[in-house]
């Protein structure tokens, strides 16, 4: 490998990259825009669900229950209904997500020795808000039931029976359920897929269309030297995107960075090169720049849905989980969350790093072979 020959091409690639100031500006500002959107607009802890109440009891007991639901911040009372039809119509129309119905004898039954049913209707067309409403309503119902039992025993001058299980829950790494903290690692990985893969794929195809790639291939430079020289400027672009993302995450969203910074940037190298290898491969199958962009965008949706970025990998069916493991972003998200949020070292991420290294070895070798077959005369 002749580094003198490579140096000239690397300089040429940097100059060509810097000339396209608009694309470069978009690439560097995209992390800020995407992180602000995902960080502020997306929240997996669904609160303030619009709620309609049909209180047929109209007693202090029913009002206490309603106050408890409002105090949880998961339910916002939008209106009070006068009939069951009004509740059904409101939920069906989408004006409210939750309907709460108290029976007329609610207070009489709970003050006696009888159970009273409180009906909670939840619009389950949106799974995330429905599961949040379900778990919140169940928790409030249990707590209110314990309070009522406690008051009954107090009136009798007796102590209520103790719960035989004392469940003590400790939330580690993200105790306040800050969505942006878990989003930043995923957004970083997705941004590098969205930008690096199509940028390199279209750059190679464009040079082939313009004839400059053929001129480079007639020089003494080898194919592997040519490809390595071409990806180095894009490695720098990838690192700039990661740095911008980390700065936004730490200073805008107060995201902790608990692990080793040098280790994080060292392992990021594997992920950047893995994506660039994929870009080279796509260029070998593309007849023009449009096809290169289409092939690059084809993998964005699988990378988003099957990598653990939005949905936990454990919840994905085994067949699609295996497909997700074919994408480098799956391993990079695991690495970044382990290092950034958990403060883990190499002993916790070496397996993911090994998978990225194997992906690079296979993909880059295949890309060199396909490049020779496609472009070398």
Order of alpha helices (4+ residues) and beta strands (2+ residues): alpha-alpha-beta-alpha-beta-alpha-beta-alpha-beta-alpha-alpha-alpha-alpha-alpha-alpha-alpha-alpha-alpha-alpha
